Amino acid sequence: MEKYKDIDSLPAPVTNLHLSSSSSQNSTTFHYIKMVSKVILSIGLIAAAVNSVLAHPTMQQQQSFGDHDIRPQYRNNNNVQVSSAPSTDGGDPAAPEGDGGKVADAVYAGIPTFAHLPYEQCWTNSSSDFDVAFLGAPFDTGTSYRPGARFGPAGIRDGSRRLALYGGYNVPMDINPFQAGARVVDCSDIFTSSYDNELAIQQIQEGHQALLHRTPATASFTKFPRLITLGGDHTITLPLLRSIHSAYGPVSVIHFDSHLDTWKPKVFGGDKSAVAAVNHGTYFYHASQEGLINKGESIHAGIRTTLSGPSDYENDEQVGFEIVEARDIDVIGTQGIIERIREKVGDNLVYLSIDIDVLDPAFAPATGTPETGGWSTRELRRIVRGLEGLKFVGADIVEVSPPYDDNGQVTALAAADLMLEVLSLMVKTPTV
């Protein structure tokens, strides 16, 4: 409150003016001005205090999507429903029950599936049923800079080992997605050629589509199983959207990334051949041309890349996206970004694609094309949780390149935690 110091404490040249005995009228005027100044300053202090209260609502007033508070002192006020007996229907019998029941031990042991989910041989066992499935797409020959994302699925699974350590309950989302009634499994990886990009892209589409058109385990939860794909570089989103289109038609896309990925092939490395034209910087351009996305109802968030020029943004608008830049968070905050995303996609069916490089390299160094000036892990997780209630039909996380991670697996941990948020979003909102 330095700027509201009492006028009496101002430097002597201001308050201790020399007044001669012949200037009593001036002295009276000066003291009058000083008194009025004090009144004005007092009013300013009161106004500042009122503004502070109004600008910072109470914990109860801040309640919003993906920001549930289950602490006892807030639970009743926020109408939070906490299940005293989590459902284990369809879950792994060996999985932790949580909520006072058994919890996982030695989570560092065993073959790593995502969060120790049951492993299903989904492609060879046609009788395997599920509502949500994790699958890997270990492909990285569409990248323009650092490869290594072919190891992303394994790295993310390894980073997810301790997600079920305490039972898996997601506090801000007020749900244990592993014990909420939906059957969630890990289907391992789609086999992809490491020598032929065109073939690999076809394999990813066919592998995803084969599982997408299965009958879900819980008909009341979803019309088609919902698949969460662990990449892989961002090229994989094109075959995934082709698969999604086969079930749902065009969908809105929420795209977290530092890059647009809507470049025309001639701008982004694709003028050499038809195969080179499909890469991790052009796949959304192709998706738009093929009618896979809802143009004008899709959105990027976290953009901060350099461009070939302003025409890149003009092209992006024609492809069908609105842009939220990373720096917008400085002005509108996480809540403002959440609101812009929700407003753009509305009640549409939504596909979610998260490039880990939307995070600042301080939080996710292990990626193919890092860009400084990004969001923190906490900020991104809050934004993702704020999408609660949207109708997600599928999701991916891409560009995790474990060879560039640090000894603490900070990137893999961030990616795994983000997928916990995405799983929670899906389990909380049926799409039938």
N, C-alpha and C positions, 0 to 999 in steps of 0.2 A: 504493500500500500504506500510505497515511497512517494508517489505523485500526489498523495493526499495529506502530506505533512501540514500541521497547523501553521498558519501564517506567522505566529510568534517565533517559530524556529527557523524562519528564513534568514539568510545572511544579513548582517548588520546594515549594509548599504541600503537594504530594502526597508527594514523595520525601524532602524534607529536613525532616521533622518534628523539632521540638526535643525531645530526649530527655535528661532529667537523669540524673546519675550514680546516682540512686536508683531508676532504672527499667530496670535491665539485663534483667529478665525481659520487659518490654514490648518492648525493643529486639530481643531474640532472637526473640520472636514476630513482630515486624514483618519482620525479615529472612527468616524462614521463609515468611511470606505472600508476600513479594516473589519468592522463589525459585519457589514454586508458580505464581505468576502468570506468570513467564517460561516455565515448562514449558507452561502452558495456551496462552499466546500462540504458542509454537513449534508446538504441535499444530495450532493454528488456521491457521498459515501453511502447514503441510504439507497440511492438508485442503483449503485454498483452491487450492493448486497442483494437487492430484490432481483436484479438481472442474473446474479449468480445462482440464486435459487431456481429461477424459471429456466435457466439454460441447462441446469443439471438436475433432471428429475430424480425422484427417489428410485430405489431399486425396483419397487413394484411398477412404477410408471414406465421403466425402461423395457419391460417385458416385450419381446417381439419374436418373430420366427427364428427358430434354432437357438434360442437364448433362454431356455427354461432354467429355473432355479429350484432345486429340490431341497435346499437347506431348510431345516424345520421352521426357522423364523420367517421364511418367505413362502413356504409351501402352500399354506391355506389361502394367502392373499392372491397367489398366482394361479389358483385352480389347477395345480399340478397333480396329476394322478400317478401315484407310485404303486406298482403292483407288488403285493406282498408275496406272491407265488408266481414267479415267471414261468411262462409256458415252455415246455421242452418238446412240444409237438414237432416232429420232423427234424429235430436237431440231432447232433451227434451224442449218443448215450454217454460217451466218455468226456464230452465237453464240460467245462465248468458251469455249475448252476448259478453261482453268484447269489447276491442278496442273502448272505448268511449261510448259504450252503457250501458245498465243497468248491475249492478254487484250484486252479492249475498249479502243478508243481513241476520243476525241471522243464520249463518251457523252452529251454535251449536244446533239449534233446528231441530226437525223432526226425523223420523226413519232413522238411519244411513245406507244408501247404500254407495258404494264406491264413494266418491266425489259428493254425492247427485245425482248420476245417476238415471234415471228412473228404478223402480223395475218392473221386469217382472216375472210372474209365469211360467217360461220357461218349466218346466217338465209337468205341468198340462194343459198348453195352447199351443197346437200344432201350432196355427196360429201365435204365437209370432216369429218375425224375427229380426235379428240383424247381424252385421258384426263382432263386438267384444263383448264378454260378460265376466264379472267377475263372478266367482262362488267360494264358499268356500268348503273345504274338512276338516271338523273338526275332525281329527283323530290323536291320539298321543300315541297309545299303541304299537308302534314299536320303541319307543325311548329307549336308553340304560342308560340314566342318569336322567335328570329332565323332568318330564311331564308338561303339561299345554298348549301345542300347539293346543289342541282342541279348545281353546279360541282365537287362532290366527286370524281366519277370522273376528270375531267380533272386536278384537283389532285393526286390520289394517284398517277396515272400520271406526272405531272411529277416528283413527289417520289421516284419509283422509278428514275429514269434511271441513277443510279450504282450500283444494286444489283449489276450485272454487271461493274463496273469492274475488279475483280480476278479475275473468273471466276465469282463467285456462290456460292462454297463457304460454307456455314453451319457455322461452327466448333462451337458448342455442340451442334448437332444432328448433327454428323458426316456431312453429306451436301451434295452440290451438287444442289439440286432441279431445276435446269435441265438437268442431264446425267445423270440417274439412271435413264433408260430410259422414263419416262412422257412422253407427248407433251403439252406444255403450250403453250397459245396464248392470244392475246387476241382476243376476238370483238367488241370495241368495245362500243357501248351499245345497250340496248333503246330503241326509240323510245317516248316517253311523252308524252301530251297535257299541256300546261301550263295547260289551261283546265277540264278535267273530271277531278276526282279519281277518280271511280268508273271512268271509262274507263281512266285511267292505271294504276290498280291491276290492272285486267283485262289490260292490255297487258303489265305486268311478269310476271304469272303465265304468260300464254301464251308470252311470249318465253323465259322461263326453262324452261318445260316442253318447248318445242320442242327445246331443246338437251339437256335432261336425258334424253330418250328416244332419243337417237342411240345407235348402236352404238359403243362406245369403241374407240379405236385399239389398245388392248392388253387383250384379254379376260381375261388372267390377273391384271390389276391392279385392275380395277373392273367391277362389274356394269353400272353406269350411269356416264356421265361425271360427274366431280365439278366443280361450278361454284362459283367464288368471286366474289361480287357486290360491286361498289364502289358504295356509296350516295352521295347520296340520304339522305333522313331515314328514321327508323326504321320508319315506316309500311310500307316496302317488305318488311319481314320477313314480314308476313302473306301476301301473294301468293307469296312464295318458299316459305313452309312449305306452302301449298296445293299448289304444284308438287311439292315433296319428297314430300308425302303420296301423290301420284298414282303414285309409283314405289316408296316404301318403307312406306307406312302411317305411323302415329304414330311419332315419334322423340323421344328425349330432347333437351333444349335446354340448352346452356351459354351463359349470357347475361352478358357483361361490360358494366356500365352503372352510372351513378350513380343512375339512376331505376328504379323497378319496372316501369313500362310494362304493368301488369296492371290498371289502374284501370277500374272500370265506366264506361261512356260517360256516365252521368248525373253522375258525379263529375268527369270530365275532358273538359269541353267538348262532349259529344256529345248533350246533351239538346235541341238545336235541330233536328236533322234526322238522317236515316239516313246521309247522306254525312259529316256532321260527327262521327258516332259512331265512325268509323274514322280514327284519327289516331295520331301517334307515341307517345301515352301509353296507348292502349287495345288495340293490335293483339294483344298476348298474351292479353288477355281473350277476344277473338274467336277466337283460335287454339285456346284451351282449350275454348270452347263448341262449336267445330266438330270437336273430337276430333283435332286435328293433332299434339298433343304428348303425351308420356308423363307424365301427372299423377303427382306424387309422386316422379318420377325425373328432374326438371329442376332447374336451380339458377341463381340470380343470384350475381354476385360483383362487389364494388366499390360496393355501394349506400350512399348517404349523403344522399339527398334529404330535404327536409321532406315531411310528409304532411298529409292532411286530418285525420288522427287515427289512433289505433291500429287502427281497423277496416280501414285500408288493408292492414296486414300480415295481418289475418285473411282478407281477401278474396284476398290473394296466395297464401296457403296453399291456399285452395279452388281457385284457378286451377291450382295444381299445382307450385309452386316452393318450394325451400328458399332461405334468404337468407344470404349471406356479406356482412357489411357491410365498408366500406372500413377502418374502425377495427380490425377483427379482425386485420389484419396486424401491429398493434403487439403483440399477444399471441402469436399462433401463427406469425407470419412467413410468407414466401412458401411454404415447404414445407408448412406446416399448411393453407394455402388450397388448394394442389394436392391434398393428401390428401382434403380434404373434397369437392372437385369430383369426383375419381376415384371416391370411395366412393359418391357420389350417382348417377352415371350408369352405373357398373359396366361391363358388357360390351355395353351397348345401342348401337344406331346413334345417332349424335349429330349434331345441327346446332349450329354455332357462330355466335353473333352478337355482334359487338363494336361497342359504341357508343364512339366516341373520347372521349366525355366521362367515361368511367371513369378517364381520366387527370386529374390535377390540371391546372387551367388554366395553371399555370406551364409545363407540358409540352405542352399542347394547347389553346391559346387559341381556335383557330378552330373553334368548335362552336356549335350553336344554343342549348343550355341548359346553360352551364357551371356546375359546382358545385366550390367549393374543398374542400380536404381529401382529395383523391384520391391515387391511386398515381403513382409515377414511371414513366417509360417503361421503365427497366431492370427495375423490379419486375414490371410487366405482361408484358414479354417473357419473363422467367424463368417466370412462372406459366403462360403459354401453352405454352412449351416443355415444361413439366412434364406436359403432357397427351399426350405422345408415347405412341403405341400405342393410343389410343382410335380408334374407328371413325367418323371424320368423313365424312359423306355430302354435306356442303355447308357454306358459310360466307358471312358477309357482314361488311363493315365500313361503318359508317354515321355520319351526322351530322358529317362533315368539311365545313366551310364555308369555303372558301379566302378569301372576302372579308375574313375576320376574322383571317387568319394574319399573322405578322410577316414582315419582309423575308427572314428566313432559312428560311421554309417549315417551321418546327419541327413544326407539326401534320401537314402532308403527309408529311414525312419519317418521323414516328412511325407514321403509318398504313401507309405503304409497307413499313417494316421489320416491322411486325406481320404484314402479308400474306406476307412472306418466311417468317416463322415458320410461319404457317398452311399455306402451300404445302409446306414441309418436312415438317410433320406428315402431310399427305395422301400425299405421295410415299413416305414411309417405311412407311406401313401400308396394304396393299391391302385392299379391301372387296369380295370376291367371294363 
